[in-house]
Amino acid sequence: MFTLQRLETHSQDIKRSRFQALCGSVSNEDEARGFIARHSDPTASHNCWAFRIGQVYRFSDDGEPGGTAGKPILQAIDGQLLDHVVALVIRWFGGTLLGSGGLMRAYGGTVAMCLRAAEKIEIVDTISGTVACHFSDLALIKARLPAFGIAIASESFTETGAHLSLLIPRMLAVDAAALVLDLSRGRATLVVDD
């Protein structure tokens, strides 16, 4: 699965109606609803949206005929294997009715074009862990962990060394524990919180 690197936009005119898609990455449902509230245009004819966050998804047709806006937006998100993504399409009505099929193509197509052009990043399932190490091992451990895709979230110091809070790709948990043991010559261990 992938998510978006940053806010993306795309606009197009279809039979004198203006469609503008805004797509972004979100962590939870509250963030998605906040994104929609911030970017919706009260002067527009319709502010239709959809989001997917894991197994949670929602969509809205905002006054368009049922199933012609929100669902095609969600299908565009799902069609590109995206997660933790919200998409809003703002429509300014131009006077020409598009019909159900035309609306579905307009909403879904505008989002699909926006998402195709977007820079995506892979979502990596991580777990947290901690390492307590001596000062003599700290520099080497801090230098080598990021090279293996392990992020140091925070560090705190004690009289003899440091405690590192880590974000570890789940698939590397066993290898990370072995790496910490090797780097410290057995003096430090990784404790994984799962």
N, C-alpha and C positions, 0 to 999 in steps of 0.2 A: 504494500500500500504506500501511497505517496500523499503529501500535502503540498500546499503552496509556499513558496519562499517569501512572497510579499503580496501586497494588494495588487490586483490586476483589474484592468477595465477594457471594455470593448464596446463600441457603438456602431449601430447601423440603422439605416432608414429603409423601411419596408412599406411601400404604398402610402407614403407621406406620414406614417407613424414613425416616431423615433424610439428606438430600443437601446438602452444603455445597461450593460452588465457590469457589476462590481463583484469581485470574488476575492475571498480572503481566508486565511487560516485561523481557526479558533480552537480553544482547548475544551470548552464545555458549552452547554446550552445557554447559559447566561451570557457568555461572550458572544454567541451567535445572535441572540436577540438584541444585544447592545449594538452589534454591527449593523443589524437591520434598522434599528431605531436611528442611529447616527447618520446613515447614508440614504435613508428614504427621503423622497422629495414630496412634500405635501401638495405641491402645485401640479404634480403629474397625475395622469389619469389612473394609473395602476402602479403599485409597488409589489411585485410578485417575488417570492423567494423560496429557497429550500436550503436545508443543511443536513449534513451527515456527520455524526460523531460516534464512531464505533457502530453499535447496534441501534443507536438513537437517531431517528431522522424525523424531520417535520417539513411541511411545505404549505404554501398559501397561494391561492389564485387571486386574492385581493379584488374581487368583483368581476373578474373574467369568468366565462362559463366554466363550470366544474371540470377539472382535469386537463384544462388547456394551457396552464401556465406553470404552476408549482410542480406538478408531477414531471413534465418534460425537463424542468430545471434540475430536479433530483436525478433523473435518468442521465443527464449530461454529466453530472458529478460522478455517479456510479460507473458510467461508461468509460471513464478515464482512470478507474481504480483509485479514486481519491478518498481521503478520510480527513476528518477534522477540518472540513471546508464548508463555508457558507457562500451562497450566491444570491444576489439580489438583481432583478431586472426591473428597471424603471421604464414605463411606457408613457409617452406623450401621444395621445390619440390624434391622428391626422385627418380623420373624417371618412376613411374608407374601411368598411368592415372586412376582416380577413377570413372569417369563418373558423370553425373549430380546427381543421387541419392546418390552416394558415397560422393560427395563433400558436399551435403546438410547435410548428416548424420555426416560427419567429422566436419564441421564448427559449426553446431547447437549443436552437441553432446559435443564437446570440451567446448563450453561456458556453456552448461547446467551442465556439471560435475563441472566446476569451480564455478558456482553460487550455486549449491546444497551444496557444502562444505563451502560456504562463511557464515560469521557471518552477520546477517541482523538486522537492527533496524527499528522500525515502524516510518513512517512519520506522524507527528502530525500537523494538520492545526492550526497555531497560529495567534493571532492578538496581536497588541501592545497596551500598556496602560501605564498610569502614575499615581503615587500616590504621593501626597504632604502630609507629616506627620510631627508631632512635634518630637523632640528628645526623648521625654518620650515614644513614641510609636514605634520608629524606630527599636530597637533591637527585639521586639516581632514580628513585621511585617516581618523583614528580616529572622527571624528564622522559621516562620510558612509557608510563601509562597512556598518555594521549596518543602515542604512536600506534597503540593497539585499539584505539577507538574508545578508550575509557576516559570519561570526563571527571575532573576534580571539581566537585560542586562547592566545597568549602574546606577550610583547614583551621585547626586551632592548635595551640601550642601548650605543652606541659613542661615540667622542669627538665625532662630528659629527651624530649622529642616532640612529635606532633601526631594529631589524629586527622586523617583525611577522610572526608565524606565523598564517596564516588558514585557515579552513574555508569553502570556496566551493561553493555548489550547482553541480554539474557543468554544468548547462545555462546558467549565467551566467559561465563561465570567460572567454570572449572579451570580454563586456561589462565584467567586473571589471578586466581588463587595461587596457581603454580608459579606464575610470573613474579608475584610479590614475594613468595618464599625464595625463589632463585635470586632475585635482586638483593634481598637483605641477608642472604646466606642463612636462612632459617630463623632470623631474629624477629621478623614481622609476619603477621598472618592477615588474611582478608576474611572479614566476617560479613556474610551476605545476609541482607534483610529480605526475606521472601514471604 
